């Protein structure tokens, strides 16, 4: 069984329940998560790439008191590791991996996918003092080989999403508001401040508090 999520829409990618899918019929591979199954009133912010870096982003996250999981592309992380260390140390963020670059992994061989997932993990250990635990494939696109490669690289979960913020507006999967355990995707972009405000407003509206995704995955 090959699992794919190429340029996945929210409606197509989330069933509205916690989703953990093994990498193959034999159970090989890191599990995939779209939402977290929890009774706690929590929601998780994840921020991808790292292409745009502005000192005000630190101020925004600290003022909002939002801990975030940063799925960094390795080339952007290497451009300015101190920026991301400050987000970690001063805003309570966690640093995770988004691969070497934003190339689609699906269809590549196991050795190549391992290279693209494992090498950033080693680089991040050197730059940030800790290997990442989580991996988000570029475009949310993955297959059985991706999940096997992720497992071999020590990834505990392959992380997708159940809501997304773009240009200050949030879209949902099978709902009109955030629900406990939702994983929200946004990017390091020009609308960073507006996107974080939208996350906070939507969380407040739903009676949820921001929490670190890493604390809810085991």
N, C-alpha and C positions, 0 to 999 in steps of 0.2 A: 504494500500500500504506500503510495507516494502522496505526501501532504503538500499542497502548494497554497501560497497566499500572495501571488504576484499582484502588485498594485491593488491590494485588497480593499474593497469598500467596507465600511463598518457593518453594514447590514449583512454582507456576505460572510464576514469573518467572525462574528460573535453571535452566539446563540442566546445571549442573555444570562448564561450560567457560567460558573467557573469551568474552564476548559483545560484539561491536561491531556495531551496526546503523545503517546510514545512514538519513537522514531520509526518503528517498523512493526510488522506482525509478531515478531519475536520479543518485542519490548525494548529493543536496543535504542539508545539515543536519549538526549536530554529531553525532559518534558516541556511542552509548550503551555504557556498560560496567557489567556486573554483577560480574565478577571480573577480576583482572589475570592475564594469562598470563605467568608467571615461574617460573624454576627456583630462585629465591632462597627461603629459608625465612622468608617475611615474611607479615604480616597487617596489615590497615589498619583503624583505628578512625575512624569518622565520627560526628559528633554534631550533631543537628539542632535547629533552632528558636531556642533562647535564651530561652524564656519564664521559666524558673526560673534565677536567678543567686544564687549563694552564694559568699562568699570561700573557703570550704572546698574548692570545686571546683578551684581553683588548687592548693591543697595536695595534693589527691588525685592530680591529673595529674602534678605534679612528683615526688611520692613514688613513683608507679608507673613513672615514666620512659616515659610513653606519649605520643608525638607524635600529635596528632589533627587531622583536617580538620573545621573547624567550618562547617556549612552553615546560615548564619544567616538568619532571616527579618528583613527590613529594619526593620520596626517595632520588633522587640526589640533589634536592633543599635543603633538610634538612641536607645533608652531609656538605654543604659549602654555607650557605646563604650569607655570606659576599662577596664571589666571584661574585654572581649574582647581589648583591646590587651595586657593583662597576661597573659592566657592565651597569646597569641602570643609575647610577648617573654620570658616567664619559664618557660613550659612547652613551647615549641617548636611550638605549634599553627599552623595555617594557616587563614586566613579565606576562606571561599567563600560562594556565595549560594544561598538557598532561595526567592528571589522577594520581592515586596513584602509579601505576607501569605500565609496558608495556604489561599488559594482555589484550587480545581482549575482548571488551565489548559486542560484538554482541552475542545474545542468552541468556544473563543474564537477570534476572528479574529487574523490575523497581527499587525496593528498593536497590538492590546491585549496580546497575548503578548509582543511586543517591549517594550512599555512596562513590563510587570511583570518582565521579566528585565533589560533594559538600565538602567532607572533605579537599581535597587540597586547595579549595578556602578559607576555614576558616584558614587553616595553613598559607597560603600565606598572608592573611590579618595580621596575627600576625608577620610573618617574614619580610614582605616587606611593611606593612602599607596600603595595598590596595588589595581588592579582584580582581582576574582576571576577565576580561570581555569576553575573548575568550577561546574556548576549541578546541583542536585537538585530536580526538580519536586515540589511539594507532593503528598503521598500516593503518590509514585512514578508519577503519572499523566501521560502524555504522548501526543502523536500526531505525525504528520508536520509539522504546523504548528509545534509546540513546538520540534522539532529545527531547523527552518529559522530560527525566531526566535532560538534560542540561538546559532546560528552567526553571525547578523547582529549579535549582541551581543558577539561575541568569545569565546564559550565554547568551550573546546577539547574538553570531554567532558561529556556528561550522565551523572550518576553514579547508579546504582541500588545494590543491595546483594545479598549472597548469604548473610548471616546477620544475626540481629537479637537484641538484648538488651532484655528488658523485666522490670522488677522483680527484677533479679538472676539471671535465667535466660536462657540463650541457645537459640535455635532455629536449625536449619540447613536448607539446601537440599540435598536428595539426599545427605545424609551424616550421620554421628553425631559429627563433630568438625570443627574448622577445618582447612582445607587451604591450601597456599601460594597467595597471591593473593586470598584471600577479603576482601571488603569488608564490614565489620560496621557495622550501624546501631544507634545508641542516641540518646537525647534528653537535653536539659538538664531533668532532672526531680528529684523528691524522692528517688529511689533512685540518684542519680548515683554515690555511693561504691560501693554494692553492684554496680552495673552495670560500673564500671571494674574492680573486683576480679574479677568474673566473666570479663571480657575477658582479663585477665592470666592467670588460672588456666587458661582454655581455650587460650590461646596457648602457655603452658608445657606443658600436657598434649600438645599437638600438635607440640611442638618448634619453634615459630615465634617470631619476634621482631617486635614492633610496629615499623612503618615508616610514613613519610609517603607517602600515596597520590600526591601531586604528583610525587614523585621517580620514580614508575614509570609515569606517563602522559606520552606525547609526541605 
